[in-house]
Structures are given as structure tokens and as C-alpha cells.
């Protein structure tokens, strides 16, 4: 019982709620663009793996902005290029989880209906990717440990490195 109460309290934290809300908007962008690319639209029917990559790329832009501006707005590593680079790397790993579930379902198991594609990519793959992304964003991209250990956040990056050499 104690574990479930602790888990529920954590899920109710403002950070988790905001992360999930940003993720919900990203999810809508992701699923909508995925299904538009998979339909008989003006682009024709795009291969599910390519559709998955494009959909996640669009959702990444939305979720980076939402997480930077809302979820972790008060926390900054001080190096935006590093932050964006890590965000992209962890999203690509999350995308890999989603594409892997889609490939297994679509190509290995032969479940090729739009419903099967959506369940494998947008339910199972997205759930695994969401868990991984929250942990990696909180730990490495936006969280307190994202900053260089021992670095003063009120100084430019060059000054932080200089402080290490002169013992400030």
C-alpha cells in the first residue's frame, strides 16, 4: 500500500502533470500526422516506418518547446545547445522504441491493419518512449543534474570552466 500511495503522490506532482499535458499535445500532433501520412492523402500512403519518423519529429518540436517553456521553465543547464542535443538524442532513442514495436507488429507478426499499426506504435511504443523520456529529461536534459556538477550557474560556460582551474 505504501508504494502505491507514494507513486500516486509522485504522479500528482506539478512537474509530472505538466510533462503529461505537454506530452498529450505532442501525442495529438504525433498521432494526427502519423495517420495523415498513412492515409490515402495527397502524399499517397507513406510507409509506416517513415510515417512514424516524421510524426515523431513534428511532435519533438512541440514537446521540446512545451517542456522548456512549461515543465522545466525554472531549470536550465546554461548550455542550450547541449540541452537540445540531449533532447534530440533521447527522443531518437524513444523513437527507436516506438519504431521497434511497430516493426515487430507490422513486419514480423504480420499485423498490418491501421488499428494494429496504431496500437503498436501509438500505444505500446509511445508508452515505453514516454517513460524513458521523462526519466532522461529529468535526469539529463532539464533536471538539476543536467548542469555541470559543481559549476556556478550564474556564470557563462567559459567562466565555469576557468573556475575549475583557479579553484574558485
C-alpha positions as CSV (number, residue, x, y, z in Angstrom):
1,X,0.0,0.0,0.0
2,X,2.8,2.4,0.9
3,X,4.4,2.0,-2.6
4,X,1.1,2.8,-4.4
5,X,0.5,5.9,-2.2
6,X,4.0,7.1,-3.0
7,X,3.5,6.5,-6.7
8,X,0.2,8.4,-6.7
9,X,1.7,11.3,-4.9
10,X,4.5,11.5,-7.4
11,X,2.1,11.3,-10.3
12,X,0.2,14.3,-8.9
13,X,3.3,16.5,-8.7
14,X,3.0,19.6,-10.9
15,X,6.1,18.6,-12.9
16,X,4.6,15.2,-13.8
17,X,1.2,16.8,-14.6
18,X,2.7,19.4,-16.8
19,X,5.0,16.8,-18.5
20,X,2.0,14.7,-19.2
21,X,0.0,17.7,-20.5
22,X,2.8,18.7,-22.9
23,X,3.1,15.0,-23.9
24,X,-0.6,14.9,-24.6
25,X,-0.3,17.8,-27.0
26,X,2.7,16.1,-28.6
27,X,0.7,12.9,-28.8
28,X,-2.1,14.6,-30.7
29,X,0.5,16.0,-33.2
30,X,2.2,12.6,-33.4
31,X,-0.9,10.5,-34.0
32,X,-2.6,13.0,-36.3
33,X,0.4,13.4,-38.5
34,X,1.1,9.6,-38.4
35,X,-2.5,8.8,-39.6
36,X,-2.5,11.6,-42.2
37,X,0.7,10.1,-43.7
38,X,-0.7,6.6,-43.5
39,X,-4.0,7.6,-45.2
40,X,-4.7,8.0,-48.9
41,X,-3.9,11.7,-48.8
42,X,-2.3,14.0,-51.3
43,X,1.1,12.4,-50.4
44,X,-0.2,8.9,-51.0
45,X,0.1,6.1,-48.5
46,X,3.5,6.6,-46.8
47,X,5.4,3.5,-45.4
48,X,4.5,3.1,-41.7
49,X,8.2,3.4,-40.5
50,X,8.7,6.6,-42.4
51,X,5.4,8.0,-41.2
52,X,6.5,7.2,-37.7
53,X,9.7,9.1,-38.0
54,X,8.1,12.2,-39.5
55,X,5.3,12.1,-36.9
56,X,7.8,11.9,-34.0
57,X,10.0,14.7,-35.5
58,X,7.0,17.0,-35.6
59,X,6.0,16.0,-32.0
60,X,9.6,16.6,-30.8
61,X,9.5,20.2,-31.8
62,X,6.2,20.7,-29.9
63,X,7.3,18.8,-26.8
64,X,10.7,20.5,-26.6
65,X,9.1,23.9,-26.6
66,X,6.4,22.8,-24.1
67,X,8.9,21.2,-21.7
68,X,11.4,24.0,-21.9
69,X,8.8,26.7,-21.5
70,X,6.4,25.0,-19.1
71,X,7.6,21.8,-17.4
72,X,11.1,22.8,-16.6
73,X,10.9,26.5,-17.2
74,X,12.8,27.4,-14.0
75,X,15.7,25.0,-14.6
76,X,18.4,25.5,-17.1
77,X,21.7,23.8,-17.7
78,X,23.0,27.1,-19.1
79,X,24.0,25.5,-22.4
80,X,21.0,25.4,-24.7
81,X,22.9,23.6,-27.5
82,X,23.8,20.7,-25.0
83,X,20.2,20.7,-23.8
84,X,18.8,20.5,-27.4
85,X,21.4,17.9,-28.4
86,X,20.5,15.6,-25.4
87,X,16.8,16.2,-26.0
88,X,17.2,15.0,-29.6
89,X,19.3,12.0,-28.6
90,X,16.8,10.8,-26.0
91,X,13.9,11.4,-28.4
92,X,15.7,9.3,-31.1
93,X,16.0,6.5,-28.5
94,X,12.3,6.9,-27.6
95,X,11.5,6.9,-31.3
96,X,13.6,3.7,-31.7
97,X,11.4,2.1,-29.0
98,X,8.2,3.1,-31.0
99,X,9.6,2.0,-34.4
100,X,10.8,-1.3,-32.9
101,X,7.3,-2.1,-31.6
102,X,5.8,-1.1,-35.0
103,X,8.3,-3.2,-37.0
104,X,7.7,-6.2,-34.8
105,X,4.0,-5.9,-35.1
106,X,3.8,-4.9,-38.8
107,X,6.7,-6.8,-40.3
108,X,7.4,-9.7,-38.0
109,X,3.9,-10.6,-36.8
110,X,2.1,-9.5,-40.0
111,X,-0.4,-7.3,-38.2
112,X,-0.8,-4.7,-41.0
113,X,-4.1,-3.1,-40.3
114,X,-4.2,0.6,-39.4
115,X,-5.6,-0.4,-35.9
116,X,-2.6,-2.8,-35.4
117,X,-0.2,-0.1,-36.5
118,X,-1.7,2.4,-34.1
119,X,-1.7,0.1,-31.2
120,X,1.9,-1.0,-31.7
121,X,3.3,2.5,-32.5
122,X,0.9,4.9,-30.6
123,X,0.1,2.9,-27.5
124,X,2.8,0.4,-26.7
125,X,5.7,2.2,-28.3
126,X,4.6,5.6,-27.1
127,X,4.1,4.4,-23.6
128,X,7.6,2.9,-23.4
129,X,9.1,6.0,-25.0
130,X,7.2,8.3,-22.6
131,X,8.6,6.5,-19.5
132,X,12.1,6.7,-21.0
133,X,11.8,10.3,-22.0
134,X,10.5,11.5,-18.6
135,X,13.4,9.8,-16.8
136,X,16.0,11.1,-19.3
137,X,14.7,14.6,-19.4
138,X,14.5,14.9,-15.7
139,X,17.9,13.3,-15.2
140,X,20.0,14.7,-18.1
141,X,18.3,17.4,-20.1
142,X,16.3,19.8,-17.9
143,X,16.7,18.5,-14.3
144,X,19.1,19.8,-11.6
145,X,21.7,17.2,-12.5
146,X,21.7,18.5,-16.1
147,X,24.0,21.3,-15.1
148,X,27.8,20.6,-14.9
149,X,28.5,19.3,-11.4
150,X,30.0,21.9,-9.2
151,X,29.5,24.6,-11.8
152,X,28.2,28.0,-10.9
153,X,25.0,28.6,-12.9
154,X,25.3,32.4,-12.7
155,X,28.5,32.4,-14.8
156,X,28.9,31.9,-18.5
157,X,30.2,28.4,-19.5
158,X,33.7,29.6,-20.2
159,X,33.9,31.2,-16.7
160,X,32.6,28.0,-15.2
161,X,35.5,26.0,-16.7
162,X,38.0,28.7,-15.7
163,X,36.8,28.5,-12.1
164,X,37.7,24.8,-12.0
165,X,41.3,25.7,-12.9
166,X,41.8,28.5,-10.5
167,X,39.9,26.9,-7.6
168,X,37.1,29.5,-7.2
